[in-house]
Amino acid sequence: MSHPAISLDAINKTFFPQGEKKNGDTESGIEVLKSITLDVDSGEFIALQGTSGSGKSTLLHIIGLLDRPTAGVYRLLGRDAASLDDDAQSDLRNLSLGFVFQSFYLIPYATALENVILPGLYSGKPRAELLARAGVLMEQIGLADRMDFKPSRLSGGQQQRVAMARALLNEPQIILADEPTGQLDSATSSEIMKLFHSVHEAGQTIVLVTHDEDVAKEAGRVIRLHDGCIVEDTRV
C-alpha cells in the first residue's frame, strides 16, 4: 500500500514568548497553525499561498523538519517524522528533501560548484562522484561555464539556479521552496519556474510557498492559508 509523500493530521503550532510550553505552564501563546490536515501525493506540484502571517512558511518548516509541531501527526514518506529524534530527522531531511530559499543562502567564499556539492558532503559518497553529479546539474541549469564563479559574480537568477542544483544533488524525492522568486524580476522568475516544471516532470514532488498569485497558478494544486488555517484547496 502506497503512502502520501506528505501527510499532516491536525497539525498545530503555537509559539510561546519564553519558548515551548512546559507541563503546568499556563502562559498563553500565539497559535500560528490551527488543525492543518493535508495529504500530498508523490509527484504532485503544490503551492502554499497566503499573505504575510498566514502560516505558510511555518508549515513549510514543519514539512521540511526544520521545526516541530506543537500537536498533531506528521508523516513524511510513510514515516512518523515528528516523533524522530534530531539525528534521525537530520538524516531523513538530508536524503529525502531538497530546499530552495528566497535568499539563496550560498556560501560567499565558495565557488558555484562547491556550493552545489555541499549537501552531499554529509552523505558519505566519494567527492569525485559528488563533483561529477554537480557538474551534470550545472550543465542542466545552463551554468556549465560558471562553475568556478563565486556568488558575487553571479546574477540573482544565476544564484537561484545554483541553489536549485544544490537542492537536487542528493536526488531527493521532495523539493521544498520558500518564495524562490521573491527577489527576482518577472523575466527571471519565469525562467526559474521553467526549471521547477522540468524538475516536476522528472518525477519530483514540489511544495512551493508564495504570496504571488501568478506563481501559485504554475502549480497543479493551490492550498490557500489564512490565519493559520487552510481555507481553500484547489486543483488547477
Disulfide bonds with the S-S distance in Angstrom:
none
